[in-house]
Amino acid sequence: MEIKKSGVQALVNAVSDKDLKSIGEKVLLGERINFQEGVILFEKGSVGYLGALANFVREKMHGDKTYFNRNFHIEPTNVCVFSCAFCAYSRLYANREEGWELSISQMLDIVKKYDGKPVTEVHIVGGVHPKMNLEFFAELMRNIKTHRPGLHIKAFTAVEFDYMFRKAKVSVEEGMQFLHNAGLDSIPGGGAEIFHPDIRQQICADKVDADGWLNIHRTAHKMGMHSNATMLYGHIEKYEHRIDHMERLRQLQDETGGFNTFIPLKFRNKDNDMSHIPESTVTEDMRLYAVARLYMDNFPHIKAYWPMLGRQNAQLTLSFGVNDLDGTIDDTTKIYSMAGSEEQSPSLSTAQLVSLIQQVKREPVERDTLYNEIKNYANADVAEMEVNPLYN
């Protein structure tokens, strides 16, 4: 580690900009950077400089370990009462005949497809459907837990929770406790988009605001549930809006310590009301991941969703602060493909995901949802894994 630090130290010493030099020194000393310094990194930091600093932090925290889990997704519906400008996935309730709506038995059949397979997590998110209410989803989770008690249920965005609770006329605390008792184990990070009201008003004005999103996650944390956090970047936001978003998350993490990982989500412009906005470049993507690793100093993990970025770009993020590539995502996840993701059939076998990580000289580690290590694949023979049905 000292050899690597000396190399980054030399890079910091060589930088001519005094602001970047000062921020680099703080990173090397493990000191927190402030709001203005975060903006400066976006404004002035080269991709090489940011990458070196972020990789230093990543390796200081995790070495070469790169996490993934064996999971599958259920999307109950793409029918939604909200109309977000960036969304290519949902169909308004008035046009619900264009979408899909799964029954509890249909969703339980999806769970049963994985009987005998060593998946550890089911991830349940979808549109906000007025008839899929609090009791509907509680019954779904009870059924899942009855069928497979050990399966971790990570489900519903704060947007879904907010609508469910308001419709049921219960408080956030009452609603979260009800679902937790029904089998909810943790919550994903979707629906955060960009917290700043100036941007939120333009891209998703009718759904839960920043304070509401943060309060739902705070409540989950207080009940002992962990959660993730996301940020939708690369559209109409400015650098200060990105840092404002990260700052609010960082403050809540200081308060509760309940976040597992931060997941930047790249805006894709296919088939939505923001199709005229060009997508961010790969260089800008990497700069974003690097700044996230540097700013989110109290988040243990930074995750890249490989289906949205594509496999090669996901590999690249592992040198820019990322230490998690999500999971096998063994399904036909439509949220990604309908938004114009790089991967139109987002599914990898365990062998393929291990190979993806090994190819860039990182250490693949299977985890559960809460980052307990299940198996280290550092010395795994991918060829042998590929012919073993357990890993496919």
HUFEN-V373234 format. One record per pair of residues at least 12 apart in sequence whose C-alpha atoms are under 6 Angstrom apart, sorted by sequence separation. I is the first residue (numbers start at 1). GAP is how many residues later the second one is. D is the distance in whole Angstrom. If there is no record, write none. Layout:
I|GAP|D + I|GAP|D
This chain:
12|12|6 + 78|12|5 + 79|12|5 + 80|12|5 + 81|12|6 + 365|12|6 + 78|13|6 + 79|13|6 + 80|13|6 + 364|13|5 + 79|14|6 + 364|14|6 + 195|15|5 + 363|15|5 + 79|17|6 + 330|17|5 + 329|18|5 + 303|19|6 + 328|19|6 + 79|20|6 + 302|20|5 + 305|20|6 + 328|20|5 + 78|21|6 + 302|21|6 + 303|21|5 + 304|21|5 + 305|21|6 + 303|22|6 + 77|23|5 + 77|24|5 + 76|26|5 + 293|28|5 + 121|30|6 + 125|30|6 + 134|30|5 + 290|30|5 + 120|31|5 + 121|31|5 + 122|31|5 + 123|31|5 + 124|31|4 + 125|31|5 + 133|31|6 + 153|31|6 + 154|31|6 + 228|31|5 + 290|31|5 + 351|31|6 + 123|32|6 + 128|32|6 + 153|32|5 + 154|32|5 + 155|32|5 + 159|32|6 + 226|32|5 + 227|32|5 + 228|32|5 + 230|32|6 + 310|32|5 + 154|33|5 + 157|33|5 + 226|33|6 + 228|33|5 + 229|33|5 + 230|33|5 + 231|33|5 + 232|33|5 + 233|33|5 + 234|33|5 + 308|33|5 + 309|33|6 + 310|33|6 + 157|34|6 + 230|34|5 + 231|34|6 + 232|34|6 + 233|34|6 + 308|34|6 + 351|34|6 + 351|35|6 + 104|36|6 + 307|36|5 + 221|37|5 + 192|38|6 + 193|38|5 + 261|38|6 + 186|39|5 + 188|39|6 + 189|39|4 + 192|39|6 + 193|39|5 + 307|39|6 + 142|40|5 + 186|40|5 + 187|40|5 + 188|40|5 + 189|40|4 + 190|40|6 + 261|40|5 + 262|40|5 + 263|40|5 + 351|40|6 + 138|41|6 + 141|41|6 + 186|41|6 + 189|41|5 + 261|41|5 + 350|41|5 + 141|42|5 + 349|43|5 + 138|44|5 + 234|46|5 + 80|47|5 + 81|47|6 + 71|48|5 + 78|48|6 + 79|48|5 + 80|48|4 + 70|49|5 + 71|49|6 + 73|49|6 + 75|49|6 + 77|49|5 + 78|49|5 + 80|49|5 + 159|49|6 + 70|50|6 + 71|50|5 + 72|50|5 + 73|50|5 + 74|50|5 + 75|50|5 + 76|50|6 + 77|50|6 + 79|50|6 + 195|50|5 + 71|51|6 + 73|51|6 + 75|51|5 + 158|55|5 + 270|69|6 + 270|70|5 + 268|71|6 + 268|72|6 + 85|118|5 + 84|119|6 + 84|120|5 + 88|183|5 + 88|184|5 + 87|185|6 + 86|186|6 + 85|188|5 + 86|188|6 + 39|200|6 + 39|201|6 + 54|236|5 + 51|239|6 + 54|239|6 + 47|240|5 + 50|240|6 + 54|240|6 + 89|246|6 + 89|249|6 + 88|250|6 + 88|251|5 + 68|256|6 + 71|256|6 + 66|257|5 + 67|257|5 + 68|257|6 + 70|257|5 + 71|257|6 + 72|257|5 + 66|258|5 + 68|258|5 + 69|258|4 + 70|258|5 + 71|258|5 + 72|258|5 + 68|259|5 + 72|259|6 + 58|263|5 + 55|264|6 + 55|265|5 + 54|266|6 + 55|266|5 + 54|267|5 + 51|269|5 + 66|297|6 + 69|297|5 + 64|298|5 + 65|298|5 + 66|298|5 + 67|298|5 + 68|298|5 + 69|298|5 + 64|299|5 + 66|299|6 + 67|299|6 + 68|299|6 + 69|299|6
